[in-house]
Amino acid sequence: MAKANYIGRRKTSTARLYIEEGKGNFLVNGKAIEDYFKTKARLNIAKLPLDSTELDGKYDIKVTVRGGGITGQAGAISLALARALDDLNDDVHATLKERGLLTRDDRMVERKKYGQPKARKRFQFSKR
């Protein structure tokens, strides 16, 4: 099986994931996933598609992720991994879809507008 390439995005983060059958190695930007994501919550978000489909340990995964913060990167990895597993296994689509793992979360930070200190915050109004 050749290495397949999948893309996942979340906020301003982009993850490019390479997957092949193997022993379960999971590298993110050259580090083990446990070393890259220090908190358990973000590690769980990134590995959720593997845990949901009970395929943990069957694939070697290498991810290059850039941009955004650590939470956005975890979400981007999760989407790329879900797309990869869906493409490689015919029987996991329903499980991934049911848990919302195949849906791109398109929420982005709203831009700052001129004449205001932030996107929606206004300067204090003075009547007199």
Backbone as numpy.savetxt, mean C-alpha at the origin, in Angstrom:
# Nx Ny Nz CAx CAy CAz Cx Cy Cz
8.39 -19.70 -13.33 7.55 -18.51 -13.33 8.44 -17.27 -13.33
8.20 -16.38 -14.25 8.98 -15.14 -14.34 8.49 -14.13 -13.31
9.38 -13.22 -12.95 8.99 -12.17 -12.00 7.95 -11.28 -12.63
6.84 -11.12 -11.95 5.79 -10.22 -12.43 5.90 -8.90 -11.67
5.42 -7.82 -12.28 5.57 -6.48 -11.75 4.19 -5.86 -11.56
3.90 -5.36 -10.36 2.59 -4.78 -10.05 2.77 -3.43 -9.36
1.82 -2.52 -9.60 1.88 -1.17 -9.05 0.74 -0.97 -8.06
1.04 -0.30 -6.94 0.01 0.09 -5.98 0.26 1.52 -5.56
-0.82 2.29 -5.38 -0.67 3.69 -4.97 -1.60 4.00 -3.80
-1.15 4.93 -2.96 -1.96 5.43 -1.84 -1.44 6.81 -1.49
-2.30 7.82 -1.47 -1.91 9.21 -1.28 -0.82 9.57 -2.29
0.37 9.95 -1.86 1.43 10.27 -2.84 2.49 9.18 -2.89
2.21 8.01 -2.34 3.15 6.90 -2.35 2.88 5.97 -3.53
3.96 5.45 -4.10 3.84 4.47 -5.18 4.72 3.28 -4.86
4.15 2.09 -4.96 4.89 0.86 -4.69 4.95 0.02 -5.97
6.16 -0.40 -6.33 6.32 -1.34 -7.44 6.74 -2.67 -6.82
5.94 -3.71 -7.08 6.13 -5.00 -6.41 6.51 -6.07 -7.44
7.55 -6.84 -7.11 7.98 -7.97 -7.93 7.72 -9.23 -7.11
7.07 -10.22 -7.72 6.69 -11.43 -6.98 7.05 -12.67 -7.78
7.52 -13.68 -7.07 7.78 -14.98 -7.69 7.63 -16.06 -6.61
7.39 -17.28 -7.04 7.24 -18.37 -6.08 8.56 -18.56 -5.34
8.46 -18.81 -4.04 9.67 -18.95 -3.25 9.40 -19.36 -1.82
10.28 -18.89 -0.92 10.23 -19.32 0.48 9.54 -18.34 1.41
9.12 -17.19 0.92 8.44 -16.23 1.78 9.27 -15.03 2.15
10.36 -14.76 1.44 11.15 -13.56 1.71 10.37 -12.33 1.27
10.37 -11.29 2.11 9.62 -10.06 1.82 10.55 -8.88 2.06
11.03 -8.26 1.00 11.94 -7.12 1.10 11.25 -5.83 0.66
11.45 -4.77 1.43 10.94 -3.44 1.07 12.14 -2.50 1.02
12.41 -1.95 -0.14 13.56 -1.07 -0.36 14.87 -1.69 0.16
15.04 -2.98 -0.06 16.27 -3.67 0.33 16.34 -4.12 1.77
15.31 -3.85 2.57 15.28 -4.27 3.98 14.17 -5.30 4.17
14.29 -6.11 5.20 13.20 -7.01 5.57 12.00 -6.16 5.98
10.80 -6.64 5.68 9.59 -5.83 5.94 9.46 -5.48 7.43
9.89 -6.39 8.30 9.80 -6.13 9.75 10.74 -4.99 10.16
11.85 -4.83 9.45 12.79 -3.75 9.75 12.33 -2.43 9.14
11.63 -2.50 8.01 11.18 -1.27 7.34 10.00 -0.64 8.08
9.01 -1.46 8.45 7.85 -0.96 9.20 8.06 -1.28 10.67
8.37 -0.27 11.46 8.69 -0.47 12.87 7.45 -0.82 13.70
6.28 -0.24 13.33 5.08 -0.51 14.12 4.31 -1.70 13.55
3.68 -2.43 14.44 2.92 -3.63 14.07 1.72 -3.26 13.19
1.10 -2.11 13.45 -0.09 -1.71 12.69 0.22 -1.54 11.20
1.31 -0.87 10.87 1.67 -0.65 9.47 2.14 -1.93 8.81
2.81 -2.77 9.57 3.23 -4.08 9.07 2.01 -4.92 8.70
0.99 -4.88 9.57 -0.26 -5.62 9.32 -0.98 -5.09 8.09
-0.99 -3.77 7.89 -1.65 -3.18 6.71 -0.95 -3.68 5.44
0.37 -3.67 5.43 1.12 -4.07 4.25 0.95 -5.56 3.94
0.85 -6.39 4.97 0.76 -7.84 4.77 -0.67 -8.38 4.76
-1.66 -7.51 4.87 -3.06 -7.95 4.97 -3.51 -8.86 3.83
-3.17 -8.58 2.56 -3.59 -9.50 1.50 -3.03 -10.91 1.66
-1.79 -11.04 2.13 -1.21 -12.36 2.36 -1.92 -13.10 3.48
-2.20 -12.38 4.58 -2.87 -12.99 5.72 -4.30 -13.38 5.39
-4.99 -12.55 4.61 -6.39 -12.81 4.25 -6.54 -14.05 3.37
-5.56 -14.25 2.49 -5.65 -15.37 1.54 -4.87 -16.60 2.00
-4.21 -16.51 3.16 -3.43 -17.60 3.74 -2.35 -18.09 2.78
-1.70 -17.16 2.07 -0.63 -17.49 1.14 0.74 -17.04 1.67
0.80 -16.68 2.94 2.06 -16.22 3.54 3.09 -17.34 3.50
4.29 -17.03 2.99 5.36 -18.01 2.93 5.47 -18.74 1.61
4.60 -18.44 0.65 4.63 -19.15 -0.64 5.29 -18.34 -1.75
5.50 -17.04 -1.51 6.07 -16.18 -2.55 7.23 -15.36 -2.00
8.21 -15.12 -2.87 9.27 -14.16 -2.56 8.83 -12.82 -3.15
8.83 -11.79 -2.32 8.31 -10.49 -2.73 9.38 -9.43 -2.52
9.58 -8.61 -3.54 10.52 -7.49 -3.46 9.75 -6.24 -3.85
9.77 -5.22 -3.00 9.02 -4.00 -3.23 9.95 -2.80 -3.23
9.72 -1.90 -4.20 10.36 -0.60 -4.20 9.25 0.41 -3.99
9.33 1.16 -2.91 8.27 2.13 -2.60 8.90 3.50 -2.41
8.24 4.53 -2.99 8.74 5.90 -2.88 7.60 6.86 -2.65
7.96 7.99 -2.07 7.01 9.08 -1.89 6.11 8.91 -0.69
5.57 10.02 -0.22 4.61 10.01 0.87 5.21 9.62 2.20
4.36 9.30 3.14 4.78 8.89 4.47 4.71 7.39 4.62
5.01 6.92 5.81 5.10 5.49 6.07 3.73 4.81 5.98
2.67 5.49 6.39 1.32 4.91 6.33 0.85 4.78 4.88
1.09 5.81 4.09 0.73 5.76 2.68 1.51 4.67 1.95
2.76 4.49 2.33 3.58 3.45 1.72 3.05 2.06 2.06
2.60 1.87 3.29 2.02 0.59 3.69 0.76 0.30 2.88
-0.08 1.32 2.67 -1.29 1.16 1.87 -0.99 0.86 0.42
0.05 1.49 -0.12 0.46 1.26 -1.51 0.96 -0.18 -1.69
1.72 -0.67 -0.73 2.22 -2.05 -0.78 1.06 -3.03 -0.71
0.10 -2.74 0.15 -1.07 -3.61 0.30 -1.84 -3.75 -1.01
-2.06 -2.63 -1.71 -2.79 -2.66 -2.98 -2.00 -3.42 -4.05
-0.70 -3.17 -4.15 0.13 -3.87 -5.14 0.14 -5.38 -4.87
0.23 -5.76 -3.60 0.25 -7.17 -3.22 -1.09 -7.83 -3.52
-2.18 -7.14 -3.23 -3.51 -7.68 -3.52 -3.69 -7.89 -5.02
-3.25 -6.94 -5.82 -3.35 -7.08 -7.28 -2.52 -8.26 -7.77
-1.33 -8.44 -7.20 -0.45 -9.53 -7.60 -1.08 -10.89 -7.27
-1.58 -11.03 -6.04 -2.18 -12.30 -5.62 -3.43 -12.61 -6.43
-4.21 -11.57 -6.76 -5.41 -11.75 -7.57 -5.05 -12.24 -8.97
-3.97 -11.73 -9.51 -3.53 -12.12 -10.85 -2.96 -13.53 -10.88
-2.24 -13.92 -9.83 -1.58 -15.23 -9.80 -2.47 -16.38 -9.34
-3.50 -16.09 -8.55 -4.40 -17.12 -8.02 -5.84 -16.82 -8.41
-6.49 -17.77 -9.06 -7.87 -17.55 -9.52 -8.88 -17.58 -8.38
-8.58 -18.29 -7.31 -9.58 -18.51 -6.26 -9.57 -17.49 -5.13
-8.72 -16.47 -5.17 -8.65 -15.51 -4.06 -9.36 -14.19 -4.36
-9.88 -14.01 -5.57 -10.49 -12.73 -5.95 -11.64 -12.35 -5.02
-12.53 -13.28 -4.73 -13.70 -13.00 -3.88 -13.28 -12.54 -2.49
-12.27 -13.20 -1.92 -11.79 -12.85 -0.58 -11.20 -11.45 -0.55
-10.36 -11.14 -1.54 -9.72 -9.82 -1.60 -10.76 -8.72 -1.84
-11.71 -8.98 -2.73 -12.75 -8.00 -3.06 -13.64 -7.74 -1.84
-13.99 -8.81 -1.14 -14.85 -8.72 0.03 -14.24 -7.84 1.13
-12.92 -7.90 1.27 -12.23 -7.11 2.28 -11.80 -5.73 1.79
-12.14 -5.42 0.53 -11.85 -4.09 -0.02 -10.39 -3.86 -0.35
-9.64 -4.94 -0.58 -8.21 -4.82 -0.81 -7.85 -4.54 -2.27
-8.81 -4.69 -3.18 -8.55 -4.43 -4.60 -8.97 -3.03 -5.02
-9.53 -2.27 -4.09 -10.02 -0.92 -4.39 -8.95 0.11 -4.10
-8.69 0.97 -5.08 -7.71 2.05 -4.93 -8.33 3.14 -4.07
-7.66 3.51 -2.98 -8.13 4.59 -2.11 -7.63 5.90 -2.72
-8.52 6.66 -3.35 -8.10 7.83 -4.13 -8.10 9.14 -3.33
-8.24 9.05 -2.01 -8.23 10.28 -1.20 -6.83 10.89 -1.18
-6.76 12.19 -1.48 -5.50 12.91 -1.49 -5.63 14.14 -0.59
-4.52 14.73 -0.23 -4.53 15.95 0.56 -5.07 17.09 -0.30
-6.02 17.83 0.26 -6.60 18.96 -0.47 -5.59 20.09 -0.54
-5.53 20.76 -1.69 -4.53 21.80 -1.86 -4.87 23.05 -1.06
-3.83 23.82 -0.70 -4.01 25.08 -0.01 -4.50 26.12 -1.00
-5.47 26.94 -0.58 -5.99 28.00 -1.46 -5.41 29.35 -1.05
-5.28 30.23 -2.02 -4.76 31.57 -1.74 -5.78 32.34 -0.90
-5.30 33.27 -0.10 -6.19 34.05 0.77 -6.64 33.29 2.00
-6.09 32.10 2.24 -6.42 31.30 3.40 -5.12 30.71 3.96
-5.07 30.46 5.28 -3.85 29.88 5.84 -3.65 28.40 5.50
-4.78 27.66 5.30 -4.71 26.25 4.95 -5.77 25.95 3.90
-6.05 24.69 3.64 -7.00 24.33 2.59 -8.41 24.85 2.89
-8.86 24.68 4.12 -10.22 25.11 4.46 -10.27 26.15 5.57
-9.23 26.26 6.36 -9.19 27.23 7.45 -9.18 28.64 6.87
-9.93 29.55 7.52 -9.98 30.94 7.06 -9.27 31.83 8.07
-8.80 32.98 7.60 -8.28 33.98 8.53 -9.45 34.51 9.36
-9.17 34.99 10.57 -10.22 35.45 11.47 -10.97 36.62 10.83
-12.31 36.55 10.91 -13.17 37.59 10.36 -13.46 38.63 11.43
-13.32 39.90 11.07 -13.63 40.99 12.00 -14.68 41.88 11.38
-15.81 41.97 12.03 -16.90 42.78 11.49 -16.58 44.26 11.58
-15.98 44.67 12.70 -15.64 46.11 12.88 -14.18 46.29 13.18
